[in-house]
Each structure stands twice: as C-alpha cells, then as structure tokens.
C-alpha cells in the first residue's frame, strides 16, 4: 500500500495582504502529479485545510477541485481531517457527495466514517467511534485508520464521556488523547495496514512563527508515548516544519505546510511523505521535497540603502517574497522605499534599523491612514518577529472597545 501524507495547506492565507492562492494552486498541481507518478493508493490530509473558519470562496473552490483530482475520480482514497483552523461543519458539508468518490471528510474526534456509503471501488468495510477499515482498489490488504481531528479539551471530553468513566475525564490532556488512541488501536489487526491521522502538538516538535495559535505547547502538549505502538505510521498535522517525532512508539511524522507562510520559515525545506506499508513489516518512509510557490527570503543590508539598491538592481532573488532590513543612520524617504519596491516587486516589508539599535523602526509616514488593529499588528511583528496570534489581536481589540465605551459613556454624562 502506497500512502501520501500532507497537511497544513492553509488555503486562503495571505502574506501581508498578498494572495497566495495561485501558489497554492501550483502546489495542488504538484500534489496530483506526485499521486499519479508514485501510484498512490491513499492520501492522508492531517488538518488545517483552510486558514480561517470562514475561508474565501476561492479557497473552497480550490479545495473541492483538488479533492476531485486527488481521488482520481473515485479510484484513489482520500482521507481529510479538520485542524484547529478549520470549521468542522463547513469542512464536512460536502460529505454526501465526497464519499461517493472515495473521499472521507472527518470534522470531530470520534467521527464515524461509516456515516455515509462510499462509492466506486473504495469501501468502508467496518467503522466505529474514531476508527474505520478501508478497502482500496489494487491493494490486497485493508487499512485500519484511527482519525483524530483537532481535539480541543471539550471535544475530548465529549468523546470520553460516552464511556461514563469520571476517572478518564479527570486525566490530563495527553492522557485523554492516549486513551482515545489506545481504544481505537484495539481494532488494529496483523493482516491490515494500521494508520493514525491526527492534528496534534507532540512534545519535542519544532515550531515556527507561522503556527498562529496559543494552543501550541503547554497544557495542549501530547507525549509521544500516547501514539499506539501497533501503527505502521502516524500522519500528523499542526506544525509547519517537516519532521519526525522522536521517541514515539511508532513511526510518526509532521509533513508540515507546503508553502512558507511566514519569514521565520525562509530557510525551511517543504515536503510531503511517501509511505510504503504492508502487514507484518516495518513501513518505509521517504520525504518528497517540494519546489512549488515563491520562496521567502530575509535580506539584511548591513551597509545601508546603497547595498539594498544594488541587490535589487542585480535581480537578487527575483522570484521570491522578500523581507528587507536596512541598517541606517537616518530615516529612509518614501521615494527611496518606492524605488526599491519598483525594482523588486516581491519586497513585502522594509524595516529600517538604526545603527547601534537592536530593534527596528518603521518610517512614521507609513502609519498614516492605518487603523489601530493594523498598527498594533505591525508593532507586534516588529517587536516579536512573528505574525500576531488571532487570540492576542482579539484581546487587544476587546480592551480598545471597552475603553471606547467608557469614553462614550463619560461624554454622555457631560451636560
């Protein structure tokens, strides 16, 4: 059985208001080509299909088009689970149609893949809470798959409460995840290919700044030993850097995001994983490195504006998105910045850094006409070197709105 593992597509995500949809479309073309060339039997997509709960229409259109192509019109199985960026109901809305083409969409922990009848040569032979057995064309053996879409604390308790065991509900987050996986793994057999597809943060995983959530790490960490030892492979989603999970009881990998979504990933290689598995034998896991989309580059012009200008004139990193820092002893004029952007349209940000100062300062005129959330987002990025998490922005806007309400109330009392 040949399995392809991918995740964290984040369809609809932009880079500083620059659409990446065409680069994501290029990735889909490459992914379909890999499936054809490698004769893939099963595609596992481990969550974060979209970047937001309410993705733009262009992202949804690309998703459905990609599913049809990946499935080979019902000749190749595709299993998709929801990540923390996905709206589970919205992701699975097309299930009645998708299942007819061998595409299984799962939104919540404990989802039963046998809820709909699959079509064509792909068949759900058996299923239960959080697991299913899949019969595939051209494969002598079946696959037993444990699925764990993004498991928030409340979603875990909803699944575990079905067992009416208060002791289980009181366990720590990692133990609860382990309990679910252990229960599902009892359906593994010696004559099947046994797989896990989950959207989790595993202890020891290497993060990057583009995982925009405060629920990475900390109390939401899952220990590698929670993964079932009987699995041939665990396909994980959530972290954007391709990597193996060390000390796991089974081969476990994050495929990472297909594109670099923040400048912290400028030097990261991007990949999907090819898995060859059969009952009774250790799976062979191989990365397939991707070359789609524009690379992200960080330039630091230590010699000042003239050096940055020379780089632009010589066409350095012409087909890349660029974050440019210029070490300078003066404020850059708008004309100078405009000239750099005209020479290199891929320049996304220009950060002047005063000589002798560790931080960066923005040209003050660039703040004119911007809303307070945009200014705070830019300030956060400059100080922290990362995109602002959604939760931090929401908290900031809540404080601002409360202050506005207090001011309005005070003005209303003035006679």
Secondary structure, 3 states (H helix, E strand, C coil): CEEEEECCCCECCEECCEECHHHHHHHHHHHHHHHHHCCCCEEEECCCCECCCCCCHHHHHHHHHHHHHHCCCCCCEEEEECCCCCCHHHHCCCHHHHHHHCEEEECCCCCCHHHCCCCCCCEEEEEECCEEEEECCCCCCCEEEEEECCCCHHHHHHHHHHHCCHHHHCCCHHHHHHHHHHHHHCCCCCCCEEEEEEECEECCCCCCCCCCCCCCCHHHEECHHHCCCCCCEEEEECCCCCEECCCCCCCEEECCCCCCCCHHHCCCCCEEEEEECCCCCCCEEEEEECCCCCEEEEEEECCCHHHHHHHHHCCCCCCEEEEEEEEECCCCCHHHHHHHHHHCCCEEEEEEEECCCCCCECCHHHHCCCCHHHHHHHHHHHHHCCCCCHHHHHHHHHHHHHHHHHHHHHHHCCC
